[in-house]
Amino acid sequence: MNDTNSLDELIACLHCDTLATSPSLAAGETALCPCCGNKLFSRKKDSINRTMAISLAGLMLLFPAITLPIIGVGVAGKYNDASLVDCIMLMINDDFYIIAFSVFLFTIAIPSVKIFSAFYLSYKIKRKQISSSLLIFYRSYHLFDSWAMIHVFFLGIIVSIYKLISLDELTVGSGLISLLLLLLCSTLISITIDQKLIWDTLESEFAPKS
């Protein structure tokens, strides 16, 4: 039993594979590898409250970001604008099903799951309501963290605006502002969330009791 507990307290350095005893850190402190000096992990300040607040803001921005007009273009007296949902529907109508599905998946579905998972995890941990469902949400967040492509889509919009700026009329819609704020929220969640704190909380709750 003692050997098992001692193994559970070990942490591996991602840079040199050195095994070290996982120290107990206060908020804001960082553990360094005793061999190469690289960071093992850090305890982020007020991680749960910050993550919950930012993810809640992200959830509130999701609907306007995908339904409000992103950009509007006016040429020869005619004006058209389109939202993210409109762009997906236009691609479907033009039989670009794979592209439409990819845009929906990487700019709506995956970011939504990521942000909701971060909110649900932080809310439940703050309320100390630990259940087995948190493991599913934690895995979902961890899996989709690197698959949210809002920044790629936003970069494509910026390039499009640069190319269309010479037209008679080009307006930036409130959907683009909401999308920018959503991207900011998604980035901040990755900064504020303390994944090791969440994992340690879940592990301590579901570990076999001796």
GROMACS elastic network, one bead per residue, 0.5 to 0.9 nm:
[ bonds ]
;  ai    aj funct       b0    kb
    1     4     6  0.51494   500
    1     5     6  0.63090   500
    1     6     6  0.87074   500
    1   210     6  0.85616   500
    2     5     6  0.51167   500
    2     6     6  0.61748   500
    2     7     6  0.86545   500
    3     6     6  0.51422   500
    3     7     6  0.62530   500
    3     8     6  0.87175   500
    4     7     6  0.51743   500
    4     8     6  0.63053   500
    4     9     6  0.88800   500
    5     8     6  0.50993   500
    5     9     6  0.65312   500
    6     9     6  0.52468   500
    6    10     6  0.68647   500
    6    21     6  0.82735   500
    7    10     6  0.53843   500
    7    11     6  0.87217   500
    7    21     6  0.86698   500
    8    11     6  0.81669   500
    8    21     6  0.89961   500
    8    22     6  0.88356   500
    9    20     6  0.83630   500
    9    21     6  0.56411   500
    9    22     6  0.54112   500
    9    23     6  0.82444   500
   10    19     6  0.61764   500
   10    20     6  0.54222   500
   10    22     6  0.54201   500
   11    18     6  0.81854   500
   11    19     6  0.55948   500
   11    20     6  0.54052   500
   11    21     6  0.60762   500
   11    22     6  0.55729   500
   11    40     6  0.77735   500
   12    15     6  0.87637   500
   12    16     6  0.83161   500
   12    17     6  0.54206   500
   12    18     6  0.55349   500
   12    20     6  0.63853   500
   12    21     6  0.87752   500
   12    22     6  0.89463   500
   12    33     6  0.87133   500
   12    40     6  0.76392   500
   13    16     6  0.57354   500
   13    18     6  0.52443   500
   13    19     6  0.65235   500
   13    20     6  0.77477   500
   13    32     6  0.87842   500
   13    33     6  0.63712   500
   13    35     6  0.89334   500
   13    36     6  0.86969   500
   13    38     6  0.77532   500
   13    39     6  0.78622   500
   13    40     6  0.57871   500
   14    17     6  0.57469   500
   14    18     6  0.81621   500
   14    38     6  0.85272   500
   14    39     6  0.86748   500
   14    40     6  0.73833   500
   15    18     6  0.81781   500
   15    33     6  0.89808   500
   15    36     6  0.78013   500
   15    38     6  0.71792   500
   15    39     6  0.89634   500
   16    33     6  0.87282   500
   16    35     6  0.78275   500
   16    36     6  0.68821   500
   16    38     6  0.88281   500
   18    33     6  0.75106   500
   18    34     6  0.82143   500
   18    35     6  0.68853   500
   18    36     6  0.85334   500
   19    33     6  0.86708   500
   20    23     6  0.87142   500
   20    33     6  0.73384   500
   20    34     6  0.75224   500
   22    31     6  0.81586   500
   22    40     6  0.87429   500
   23    31     6  0.71602   500
   24    31     6  0.89373   500
   25    28     6  0.80979   500
   25    29     6  0.58695   500
   25    30     6  0.72014   500
   25    31     6  0.75707   500
   25    42     6  0.76099   500
   25    43     6  0.64147   500
   26    29     6  0.56508   500
   26    30     6  0.86406   500
   26    42     6  0.89341   500
   26    43     6  0.64859   500
   26    44     6  0.86743   500
   26    45     6  0.87006   500
   27    30     6  0.87506   500
   27    42     6  0.80868   500
   27    44     6  0.54745   500
   27    46     6  0.73380   500
   27    47     6  0.87121   500
   28    42     6  0.69252   500
   28    43     6  0.52988   500
   28    44     6  0.51123   500
   28    45     6  0.52545   500
   28    46     6  0.89021   500
   29    41     6  0.89336   500
   29    42     6  0.57816   500
   29    43     6  0.56293   500
   29    44     6  0.75307   500
   29    45     6  0.87681   500
   30    39     6  0.69326   500
   30    40     6  0.75767   500
   30    41     6  0.60106   500
   30    43     6  0.64049   500
   30    44     6  0.87628   500
   31    38     6  0.86054   500
   31    39     6  0.59556   500
   31    40     6  0.54151   500
   31    41     6  0.55424   500
   31    42     6  0.59649   500
   31    43     6  0.86453   500
   32    35     6  0.86556   500
   32    36     6  0.82472   500
   32    37     6  0.53480   500
   32    38     6  0.54760   500
   32    40     6  0.52648   500
   32    41     6  0.74105   500
   32    42     6  0.88005   500
   33    36     6  0.57233   500
   33    38     6  0.53609   500
   33    39     6  0.61069   500
   33    40     6  0.58655   500
   34    37     6  0.58064   500
   34    38     6  0.83490   500
   35    38     6  0.83261   500
   37    40     6  0.86933   500
   39    42     6  0.75994   500
   41   196     6  0.76833   500
   42   194     6  0.81205   500
   42   196     6  0.83882   500
   43    47     6  0.82315   500
   43   194     6  0.68198   500
   43   196     6  0.81642   500
   43   197     6  0.74319   500
   44    47     6  0.55081   500
   44   191     6  0.88701   500
   44   192     6  0.68085   500
   44   193     6  0.76458   500
   44   194     6  0.61185   500
   44   197     6  0.88403   500
   45    48     6  0.86609   500
   45    50     6  0.85813   500
   45   192     6  0.80774   500
   45   194     6  0.89703   500
   46    49     6  0.57888   500
   46    50     6  0.61742   500
   46    51     6  0.85241   500
   46   192     6  0.83254   500
   47    50     6  0.53233   500
   47    51     6  0.59088   500
   47    52     6  0.84233   500
   47   122     6  0.84455   500
   47   192     6  0.55148   500
   47   193     6  0.55895   500
   47   194     6  0.59743   500
   47   197     6  0.87501   500
   48    51     6  0.52773   500
   48    52     6  0.60524   500
   48    53     6  0.86132   500
   48   121     6  0.86184   500
   48   122     6  0.51508   500
   48   123     6  0.76674   500
   48   125     6  0.75823   500
   48   126     6  0.66202   500
   48   192     6  0.80805   500
   48   193     6  0.69737   500
   48   194     6  0.77465   500
   48   198     6  0.89980   500
   49    52     6  0.51681   500
   49    53     6  0.61500   500
   49    54     6  0.86420   500
   49   122     6  0.71978   500
   49   123     6  0.82526   500
   49   126     6  0.75970   500
   50    53     6  0.52252   500
   50    54     6  0.61510   500
   50    55     6  0.84536   500
   50   122     6  0.88512   500
   50   189     6  0.82224   500
   50   192     6  0.64395   500
   50   193     6  0.78816   500
   51    54     6  0.52773   500
   51    55     6  0.59000   500
   51    56     6  0.83512   500
   51   118     6  0.69256   500
   51   119     6  0.69226   500
   51   122     6  0.65116   500
   51   123     6  0.89864   500
   51   188     6  0.80908   500
   51   189     6  0.57133   500
   51   190     6  0.86866   500
   51   191     6  0.87843   500
   51   192     6  0.57298   500
   51   193     6  0.56223   500
   51   194     6  0.87223   500
   52    55     6  0.52811   500
   52    56     6  0.60242   500
   52    57     6  0.86256   500
   52   118     6  0.70995   500
   52   119     6  0.50242   500
   52   120     6  0.79528   500
   52   121     6  0.82804   500
   52   122     6  0.53818   500
   52   123     6  0.62174   500
   52   126     6  0.89025   500
   52   189     6  0.87032   500
   52   193     6  0.89608   500
   53    56     6  0.52114   500
   53    57     6  0.63369   500
   53    58     6  0.87188   500
   53   119     6  0.79578   500
   54    57     6  0.50718   500
   54    58     6  0.61994   500
   54    59     6  0.87286   500
   54   115     6  0.89205   500
   54   119     6  0.82449   500
   54   185     6  0.58853   500
   54   186     6  0.82119   500
   54   188     6  0.72195   500
   54   189     6  0.65018   500
   54   192     6  0.88315   500
   55    59     6  0.61746   500
   55    60     6  0.86392   500
   55   115     6  0.54996   500
   55   116     6  0.69580   500
   55   117     6  0.87404   500
   55   118     6  0.63422   500
   55   119     6  0.52108   500
   55   120     6  0.89640   500
   55   185     6  0.67654   500
   55   186     6  0.76216   500
   55   188     6  0.88494   500
   55   189     6  0.66888   500
   56    59     6  0.50841   500
   56    60     6  0.63386   500
   56    61     6  0.87151   500
   56   115     6  0.80349   500
   56   116     6  0.80602   500
   56   119     6  0.63243   500
   57    60     6  0.51131   500
   57    61     6  0.62998   500
   57    62     6  0.88407   500
   57   182     6  0.81463   500
   57   185     6  0.72243   500
   58    61     6  0.50523   500
   58    62     6  0.62689   500
   58   112     6  0.86855   500
   58   115     6  0.66537   500
   58   116     6  0.85702   500
   58   181     6  0.78474   500
   58   182     6  0.54764   500
   58   183     6  0.84391   500
   58   184     6  0.86521   500
   58   185     6  0.55780   500
   58   186     6  0.70954   500
   59    62     6  0.52663   500
   59    63     6  0.77840   500
   59   112     6  0.74602   500
   59   115     6  0.67466   500
   59   116     6  0.69069   500
   59   119     6  0.85941   500
   59   182     6  0.83862   500
   60    63     6  0.67738   500
   60    64     6  0.79848   500
   60   182     6  0.89881   500
   61    64     6  0.56962   500
   61    65     6  0.59326   500
   61    66     6  0.87539   500
   61   178     6  0.59903   500
   61   179     6  0.75723   500
   61   181     6  0.74260   500
   61   182     6  0.59789   500
   62    65     6  0.51865   500
   62    66     6  0.64001   500
   62    67     6  0.86691   500
   62   108     6  0.81224   500
   62   111     6  0.89557   500
   62   112     6  0.73895   500
   62   178     6  0.78195   500
   62   179     6  0.78699   500
   62   182     6  0.69281   500
   63    66     6  0.55484   500
   63    67     6  0.60811   500
   63    68     6  0.81246   500
   63   178     6  0.89023   500
   64    67     6  0.52110   500
   64    68     6  0.52670   500
   64    69     6  0.87630   500
   64   174     6  0.79231   500
   64   175     6  0.59671   500
   64   178     6  0.62696   500
   64   179     6  0.80797   500
   65    68     6  0.61049   500
   65    69     6  0.83662   500
   65    70     6  0.80837   500
   65    83     6  0.80377   500
   65    84     6  0.74964   500
   65   174     6  0.79541   500
   65   176     6  0.67724   500
   65   177     6  0.76876   500
   65   180     6  0.83903   500
   65   181     6  0.86912   500
   65   182     6  0.73545   500
   66    69     6  0.81996   500
   66    70     6  0.85281   500
   66    83     6  0.61761   500
   66    85     6  0.58026   500
   66    86     6  0.87416   500
   66   107     6  0.89093   500
   66   108     6  0.75759   500
   66   175     6  0.67937   500
   66   178     6  0.84826   500
   66   179     6  0.76348   500
   67    70     6  0.86796   500
   67    82     6  0.87273   500
   67    83     6  0.54227   500
   67    84     6  0.63250   500
   67    85     6  0.59975   500
   67    86     6  0.78811   500
   67   175     6  0.69590   500
   68    82     6  0.77667   500
   68    83     6  0.52735   500
   68    84     6  0.76796   500
   68    85     6  0.86826   500
   68   173     6  0.72410   500
   68   174     6  0.62809   500
   68   176     6  0.80314   500
   68   178     6  0.84356   500
   69    72     6  0.72424   500
   69    81     6  0.59008   500
   69    84     6  0.74387   500
   69    86     6  0.85644   500
   69   172     6  0.81279   500
   69   173     6  0.50560   500
   69   174     6  0.63255   500
   69   176     6  0.72113   500
   70    81     6  0.71737   500
   70    82     6  0.59945   500
   70    83     6  0.51191   500
   70    84     6  0.69828   500
   70   157     6  0.85049   500
   70   171     6  0.86815   500
   70   172     6  0.62903   500
   70   174     6  0.64610   500
   70   177     6  0.79269   500
   70   178     6  0.88600   500
   70   179     6  0.82994   500
   71    80     6  0.86073   500
   71    81     6  0.56975   500
   71    82     6  0.63888   500
   71    83     6  0.76188   500
   71   157     6  0.84872   500
   71   161     6  0.80284   500
   71   170     6  0.71709   500
   71   171     6  0.56504   500
   71   173     6  0.50070   500
   71   174     6  0.84008   500
   71   175     6  0.78729   500
   71   176     6  0.70464   500
   72    79     6  0.69554   500
   72    80     6  0.55212   500
   72    82     6  0.67480   500
   72   169     6  0.78431   500
   72   170     6  0.56432   500
   72   172     6  0.64458   500
   72   173     6  0.67958   500
   73    78     6  0.82198   500
   73    79     6  0.55901   500
   73    80     6  0.54384   500
   73    81     6  0.61915   500
   73   164     6  0.80417   500
   73   167     6  0.76102   500
   73   168     6  0.79765   500
   73   169     6  0.57347   500
   73   171     6  0.65976   500
   74    77     6  0.65187   500
   74    78     6  0.53807   500
   74    80     6  0.63802   500
   74    81     6  0.86277   500
   74   167     6  0.71917   500
   74   168     6  0.59562   500
   74   170     6  0.62728   500
   74   171     6  0.84843   500
   75    78     6  0.53451   500
   75    79     6  0.64509   500
   75    80     6  0.88614   500
   75   167     6  0.65255   500
   75   168     6  0.55395   500
   75   169     6  0.66573   500
   75   170     6  0.89715   500
   76    79     6  0.83938   500
   76   168     6  0.74996   500
   77   168     6  0.86846   500
   79   169     6  0.81134   500
   81    86     6  0.89419   500
   81   171     6  0.86241   500
   81   173     6  0.81573   500
   82    85     6  0.79156   500
   82    86     6  0.54540   500
   82    87     6  0.64361   500
   82   173     6  0.88357   500
   83    87     6  0.62539   500
   83    88     6  0.87603   500
   83   173     6  0.86380   500
   83   175     6  0.67414   500
   83   176     6  0.86054   500
   84    87     6  0.51114   500
   84    88     6  0.64500   500
   84    89     6  0.87741   500
   84   103     6  0.89048   500
   84   104     6  0.87672   500
   84   107     6  0.88443   500
   84   108     6  0.89639   500
   84   175     6  0.81186   500
   85    88     6  0.51567   500
   85    89     6  0.62369   500
   85    90     6  0.86457   500
   85   104     6  0.83234   500
   86    89     6  0.50627   500
   86    90     6  0.60845   500
   86    91     6  0.86325   500
   87    90     6  0.51636   500
   87    91     6  0.63316   500
   87    92     6  0.87334   500
   87   100     6  0.81385   500
   88    91     6  0.52065   500
   88    92     6  0.63125   500
   88    93     6  0.87401   500
   88    97     6  0.89763   500
   88    99     6  0.83798   500
   88   100     6  0.51185   500
   88   101     6  0.78628   500
   88   103     6  0.70409   500
   88   104     6  0.69834   500
   89    92     6  0.50099   500
   89    93     6  0.61597   500
   89    94     6  0.86243   500
   89   100     6  0.75497   500
   90    93     6  0.50408   500
   90    94     6  0.62262   500
   90    95     6  0.86799   500
   90    96     6  0.86243   500
   90   100     6  0.84856   500
   91    94     6  0.50587   500
   91    95     6  0.62663   500
   91    96     6  0.50391   500
   91    97     6  0.67501   500
   91    99     6  0.72543   500
   91   100     6  0.55897   500
   92    95     6  0.50142   500
   92    96     6  0.54688   500
   92    97     6  0.53606   500
   92    98     6  0.87593   500
   92    99     6  0.85160   500
   92   100     6  0.61103   500
   92   101     6  0.86321   500
   93    96     6  0.75456   500
   93    97     6  0.85582   500
   94    97     6  0.81908   500
   95    98     6  0.86047   500
   95   100     6  0.88230   500
   96    99     6  0.55496   500
   96   100     6  0.60969   500
   96   101     6  0.86163   500
   97   100     6  0.50437   500
   97   101     6  0.60039   500
   97   102     6  0.84866   500
   98   101     6  0.51170   500
   98   102     6  0.60825   500
   98   103     6  0.86186   500
   99   102     6  0.50190   500
   99   103     6  0.61255   500
   99   104     6  0.85392   500
  100   103     6  0.52098   500
  100   104     6  0.61741   500
  100   105     6  0.85257   500
  101   104     6  0.50909   500
  101   105     6  0.59558   500
  101   106     6  0.85611   500
  102   105     6  0.50240   500
  102   106     6  0.59888   500
  102   107     6  0.81546   500
  103   106     6  0.54676   500
  103   107     6  0.56563   500
  103   108     6  0.75197   500
  103   149     6  0.86992   500
  103   153     6  0.81220   500
  104   107     6  0.55811   500
  104   108     6  0.52136   500
  104   109     6  0.62277   500
  104   110     6  0.85620   500
  105   108     6  0.58086   500
  105   110     6  0.58907   500
  105   111     6  0.84703   500
  105   148     6  0.85700   500
  105   149     6  0.89735   500
  106   109     6  0.63531   500
  106   110     6  0.55494   500
  106   111     6  0.69577   500
  106   147     6  0.66889   500
  106   148     6  0.53729   500
  106   149     6  0.51699   500
  106   150     6  0.69767   500
  106   153     6  0.88230   500
  107   110     6  0.67304   500
  107   111     6  0.62101   500
  107   112     6  0.83919   500
  107   148     6  0.64817   500
  107   149     6  0.57149   500
  107   150     6  0.50553   500
  107   151     6  0.87320   500
  107   152     6  0.88744   500
  107   153     6  0.72025   500
  108   111     6  0.56630   500
  108   112     6  0.59338   500
  108   113     6  0.86738   500
  108   148     6  0.84970   500
  108   150     6  0.82118   500
  109   112     6  0.52567   500
  109   113     6  0.63200   500
  109   114     6  0.87044   500
  109   148     6  0.86881   500
  110   113     6  0.51601   500
  110   114     6  0.60906   500
  110   115     6  0.86307   500
  110   144     6  0.62348   500
  110   145     6  0.84648   500
  110   147     6  0.69359   500
  110   148     6  0.56877   500
  110   149     6  0.84324   500
  111   115     6  0.60527   500
  111   116     6  0.83999   500
  111   144     6  0.76930   500
  111   145     6  0.82173   500
  111   147     6  0.81140   500
  111   148     6  0.52065   500
  111   149     6  0.78205   500
  111   150     6  0.75479   500
  111   186     6  0.77436   500
  112   115     6  0.53399   500
  112   116     6  0.59862   500
  112   117     6  0.83484   500
  112   148     6  0.89477   500
  113   116     6  0.52026   500
  113   117     6  0.58513   500
  113   118     6  0.85123   500
  113   137     6  0.87228   500
  113   140     6  0.73336   500
  113   141     6  0.72704   500
  113   144     6  0.77099   500
  114   117     6  0.52027   500
  114   118     6  0.62630   500
  114   119     6  0.87448   500
  114   137     6  0.87310   500
  114   140     6  0.69650   500
  114   142     6  0.82344   500
  114   143     6  0.87126   500
  114   144     6  0.60917   500
  114   145     6  0.64345   500
  114   148     6  0.78940   500
  114   186     6  0.83480   500
  115   118     6  0.51588   500
  115   119     6  0.62724   500
  115   120     6  0.86363   500
  115   141     6  0.78689   500
  115   185     6  0.86421   500
  115   186     6  0.69746   500
  115   189     6  0.79201   500
  116   119     6  0.50638   500
  116   120     6  0.60073   500
  116   121     6  0.84637   500
  116   137     6  0.86867   500
  116   141     6  0.86369   500
  117   120     6  0.51025   500
  117   121     6  0.59764   500
  117   122     6  0.84889   500
  117   134     6  0.87042   500
  117   137     6  0.52424   500
  117   138     6  0.68279   500
  117   140     6  0.69110   500
  117   141     6  0.57248   500
  118   121     6  0.52765   500
  118   122     6  0.61432   500
  118   123     6  0.84502   500
  118   137     6  0.79175   500
  118   138     6  0.78398   500
  118   141     6  0.66652   500
  118   189     6  0.75790   500
  118   193     6  0.77837   500
  119   122     6  0.53239   500
  119   123     6  0.59146   500
  119   124     6  0.84591   500
  120   123     6  0.51689   500
  120   124     6  0.60162   500
  120   125     6  0.84567   500
  120   134     6  0.79839   500
  120   137     6  0.76082   500
  121   124     6  0.53769   500
  121   125     6  0.60956   500
  121   126     6  0.84674   500
  121   134     6  0.63051   500
  121   137     6  0.69172   500
  121   138     6  0.70014   500
  121   198     6  0.79565   500
  122   125     6  0.52185   500
  122   126     6  0.59503   500
  122   127     6  0.85397   500
  122   193     6  0.84852   500
  122   198     6  0.83824   500
  123   126     6  0.51599   500
  123   127     6  0.62050   500
  123   128     6  0.84637   500
  123   129     6  0.85368   500
  124   127     6  0.50914   500
  124   128     6  0.58850   500
  124   129     6  0.50229   500
  124   130     6  0.64164   500
  124   131     6  0.85687   500
  124   134     6  0.80476   500
  125   129     6  0.60653   500
  125   130     6  0.64252   500
  125   134     6  0.89930   500
  125   198     6  0.79301   500
  125   201     6  0.80643   500
  126   129     6  0.77509   500
  127   130     6  0.84243   500
  130   133     6  0.82792   500
  130   134     6  0.69037   500
  130   201     6  0.85438   500
  130   202     6  0.73250   500
  130   205     6  0.73689   500
  131   134     6  0.57789   500
  131   135     6  0.78888   500
  131   202     6  0.85174   500
  131   205     6  0.86453   500
  131   206     6  0.88503   500
  132   135     6  0.56496   500
  132   136     6  0.74096   500
  132   202     6  0.86387   500
  132   206     6  0.82200   500
  133   136     6  0.52739   500
  133   137     6  0.65380   500
  133   138     6  0.86940   500
  134   137     6  0.50364   500
  134   138     6  0.59329   500
  134   139     6  0.84685   500
  134   202     6  0.78137   500
  135   138     6  0.50625   500
  135   139     6  0.61317   500
  135   140     6  0.85133   500
  135   199     6  0.87787   500
  135   202     6  0.73650   500
  136   139     6  0.52008   500
  136   140     6  0.61268   500
  136   141     6  0.86941   500
  137   141     6  0.61420   500
  137   142     6  0.85207   500
  138   141     6  0.51697   500
  138   142     6  0.61196   500
  138   143     6  0.84800   500
  138   195     6  0.86473   500
  138   198     6  0.81220   500
  138   199     6  0.82383   500
  139   142     6  0.50482   500
  139   143     6  0.59046   500
  139   144     6  0.84971   500
  140   143     6  0.51299   500
  140   144     6  0.60375   500
  140   145     6  0.82327   500
  141   144     6  0.53623   500
  141   145     6  0.56871   500
  142   145     6  0.53957   500
  142   146     6  0.80307   500
  142   195     6  0.86006   500
  143   146     6  0.71573   500
  143   147     6  0.77411   500
  144   148     6  0.64714   500
  145   148     6  0.63089   500
  145   190     6  0.78779   500
  146   149     6  0.81227   500
  148   151     6  0.80200   500
  148   152     6  0.89455   500
  148   186     6  0.87033   500
  149   152     6  0.52664   500
  149   153     6  0.65013   500
  149   154     6  0.86722   500
  150   153     6  0.51592   500
  150   154     6  0.60273   500
  150   155     6  0.85353   500
  150   179     6  0.80224   500
  150   180     6  0.88834   500
  150   182     6  0.84356   500
  150   183     6  0.62933   500
  150   186     6  0.87903   500
  151   155     6  0.60579   500
  151   156     6  0.85929   500
  151   180     6  0.86258   500
  151   183     6  0.65118   500
  152   155     6  0.50968   500
  152   156     6  0.63101   500
  152   157     6  0.87910   500
  153   156     6  0.50283   500
  153   157     6  0.63757   500
  153   158     6  0.88221   500
  154   157     6  0.50343   500
  154   158     6  0.63534   500
  154   159     6  0.87627   500
  154   176     6  0.82640   500
  154   179     6  0.76092   500
  154   180     6  0.74541   500
  154   183     6  0.84075   500
  155   158     6  0.50791   500
  155   159     6  0.63102   500
  155   160     6  0.86341   500
  156   159     6  0.51337   500
  156   160     6  0.61729   500
  156   161     6  0.86593   500
  157   161     6  0.61391   500
  157   162     6  0.86283   500
  157   176     6  0.86312   500
  158   161     6  0.50947   500
  158   162     6  0.62819   500
  158   163     6  0.87678   500
  159   162     6  0.51021   500
  159   163     6  0.63569   500
  159   164     6  0.87022   500
  160   163     6  0.51354   500
  160   164     6  0.60791   500
  160   165     6  0.84159   500
  161   164     6  0.50796   500
  161   165     6  0.57358   500
  161   170     6  0.79178   500
  161   172     6  0.87634   500
  162   165     6  0.54115   500
  162   166     6  0.82349   500
  163   166     6  0.71982   500
  163   167     6  0.88923   500
  164   167     6  0.57221   500
  164   169     6  0.89982   500
  164   170     6  0.72713   500
  165   168     6  0.81484   500
  165   169     6  0.78139   500
  165   170     6  0.62346   500
  166   169     6  0.81789   500
  166   170     6  0.83294   500
  167   170     6  0.66990   500
  172   175     6  0.81852   500
  172   176     6  0.66763   500
  172   177     6  0.80807   500
  173   176     6  0.56259   500
  173   177     6  0.70882   500
  174   177     6  0.51044   500
  174   178     6  0.61983   500
  174   179     6  0.85262   500
  175   178     6  0.50054   500
  175   179     6  0.60127   500
  175   180     6  0.85690   500
  176   180     6  0.61268   500
  176   181     6  0.86191   500
  177   180     6  0.50637   500
  177   181     6  0.62639   500
  177   182     6  0.85287   500
  178   181     6  0.51074   500
  178   182     6  0.60304   500
  178   183     6  0.85696   500
  179   183     6  0.61300   500
  179   184     6  0.85732   500
  180   183     6  0.50825   500
  180   184     6  0.62606   500
  180   185     6  0.87147   500
  181   185     6  0.61783   500
  181   186     6  0.86032   500
  182   185     6  0.50220   500
  182   186     6  0.61605   500
  182   187     6  0.86137   500
  183   186     6  0.50711   500
  183   187     6  0.62215   500
  183   188     6  0.86171   500
  184   187     6  0.51458   500
  184   188     6  0.61195   500
  184   189     6  0.86055   500
  185   188     6  0.50587   500
  185   189     6  0.60937   500
  185   190     6  0.87470   500
  186   189     6  0.52473   500
  186   190     6  0.66314   500
  186   191     6  0.89910   500
  187   190     6  0.53197   500
  187   191     6  0.66062   500
  187   192     6  0.89695   500
  188   192     6  0.60747   500
  188   193     6  0.84040   500
  189   192     6  0.51879   500
  189   193     6  0.57228   500
  190   193     6  0.58002   500
  190   194     6  0.85989   500
  191   194     6  0.81552   500
  193   196     6  0.89619   500
  193   197     6  0.86646   500
  193   198     6  0.85581   500
  194   197     6  0.53309   500
  194   198     6  0.64615   500
  194   199     6  0.87749   500
  195   198     6  0.51044   500
  195   199     6  0.61140   500
  195   200     6  0.85387   500
  196   200     6  0.59249   500
  196   201     6  0.83848   500
  197   200     6  0.51418   500
  197   201     6  0.60903   500
  197   202     6  0.86470   500
  198   201     6  0.50943   500
  198   202     6  0.62242   500
  198   203     6  0.84712   500
  199   202     6  0.51564   500
  199   203     6  0.58877   500
  199   204     6  0.84533   500
  200   204     6  0.59665   500
  200   205     6  0.84823   500
  201   204     6  0.53454   500
  201   205     6  0.63074   500
  201   206     6  0.88187   500
  202   205     6  0.51330   500
  202   206     6  0.61701   500
  202   207     6  0.82441   500
  203   206     6  0.53319   500
  203   207     6  0.55415   500
  204   207     6  0.53952   500
  204   208     6  0.87201   500
  205   208     6  0.86042   500
  206   209     6  0.84070   500
